[in-house]
Amino acid sequence: MAIEYVSTRNKNERAAASEAILQGLAKDGGLYVPTEIPKLDISLNELSKMSYRQIAYEVMKLFLTDFTEEELKNCINSAYDEKFDNPAIAPIKKADGAYFIELFHGKTIAFKDMALSILPHLMITAARKNKVENDIVILTATSGDTGKAALAGFADVKGTRIVVFYPKNGVSEIQERQMVTQTGDNTFVVGIRGNFDQAQTGVKQMFGDEALAKEMADAGFQFSSANSINIGRLVPQIVYYVASYVKLLADGEIAEGEQVNITVPTGNFGNILAAYYAKQMGLPVAKLICASNENKVLYDFFTTGTYDKNRKFILTSSPSMDILISSNLERLIFRIAGEDDGRDRELMSELASAGKYKITPEMREQLSDFYGNFATEDETAEAIRRVYESNDYIMDTHTAVADAVYDKYRRETGDPTKTLIASTASPYKFTRSVMQAIGKDDPQKTDLELTDVLHGISGVAVPPAIEEIKSAAVRHDTVCDVEQMESVVKEFLGI
Ligand SMILES: *Cc1c(COP(=O)(O)O)cnc(C)c1O
């Protein structure tokens, strides 16, 4: 049976994969989920002999069932090429008793590149398949990394425009510089006076605004999303979990069928959901370890069964995880509710009105694959220092949250299962915090100047993504209030 996609809030709203990618969010505000999670139809042993691109095809063809083999292979080959500075695409480093999947070897040195280097190709292919004539306007809220990765992916892609909103005071200096120097006539970057959740809510409102959609269509535009709510983001993220597992297998680190744990530094719940889907596909995964920073709404959810966003929003040194509304959790909720769209709708409307909801004991039982915990700012810095001193390996702040949580998990449970940790950003992206953690900060220096010091310490080459922005001109300086987001978009589009 060909897999289709349904909205988490209304199973009658169905779409083919290409339609779901084009739309991003379902019309009723729900998220598209596959009608079933397909099983891998090839053995792990066979996969272990394949390249990243070949594995990508074997995984993605099972989800994107209305793409032809040629279409999908073209997308994959255009995405996973020399843009990545490592031929393995997602190489694995062994350190601190775990296996770090380095997901930051793409153009913008964060894991978002893994999906956003292919999403524009999927989207353009989907537009062609569906005979879309409008220009596609990618509307994105970012906590720092999605924005740049989406900009890099969509810049100068014909038939598309991209608008990125980021919290003006909520991203690192290097993240901001990466975005405001973005080239491409179809790109537009806006700082908002507000936090990421407000940016994301503003974007979701625009997606759901029918009058706006009509106005846009009259002017030859339609919205889509590059956020992790788009299944075109989610599906490519499953690939590297499968690829990492079979790499360990090929290297003789594990035996075929041996279970591994996966630890993921989590914000919007996209990356860990991809790991969950990989498990459902038949990848031998034991625990999914969900690591939060001090915005520990997910830890509280896993330990109490209540999701409650009514709390102070904390700015941390891992800004891409400073999130109180983890959008993709809705996909898990839908699944543990027995794919009951009515239940999902109820819970999400409680979240919208009261800011919280509680799941039933039956639903909680199905969360036994997950372990949630969090790391404080001190614990995060301590993890960076400890792993640097003991292993000569420098982690970024997000990866450090995951490592610190894995360390807690190990001490709590004594579980000897081999564990993969998603390493989601290069330390060069969060240089200031990393240097503070290892006691080598220099307040006289800018973050960019500090990258040279980090290079001296780590010996790891400064990535081109950093070299580029040192001299690049600022091209975007718009700042607006949350209430002005819509008018700013219209102005950019000239409507
Ligand atoms: C986006 C991001 C995360 C969080 O990923 P989610 O899929 O939103 O949970 C973690 N680390 C880094 C560096 C990121 O950019």
The ligand as an ORCA input file, in Angstrom:
! r2SCAN-3c Opt
* xyz 0 1
  C      17.710     22.668     15.813
  C      18.804     22.230     16.680
  C      18.584     21.358     17.747
  C      17.200     20.861     18.111
  O      16.689     19.999     17.136
  P      15.115     19.686     17.099
  O      14.914     18.879     15.886
  O      14.449     21.036     17.011
  O      14.774     19.002     18.350
  C      19.668     20.947     18.499
  N      20.918     21.405     18.229
  C      21.170     22.250     17.216
  C      22.553     22.738     17.001
  C      20.139     22.691     16.404
  O      20.386     23.522     15.398
*
